[in-house]
């Protein structure tokens, strides 16, 4: 998993695509939230946000 993130960061640095970094960061956060929600008792509260 960390190798994928490292390779993505190296790609962004090499091709100077720094504007993609916030998009990738938000996608990683949404993915982490999805994993957290599956095993949490906070599910009803998070669904209420959307």
ZIQUIJO-V447237 format. One record per pair of residues at least 12 apart in sequence whose ideal C-beta (glycine too) atoms are under 7 Angstrom apart, sorted by the first residue. I is the first residue (numbers start at 1). GAP is how many residues later the second one is. Records with the same first field share a line. If there is no record, write none. Layout:
I: GAP / GAP
This chain:
8: 16
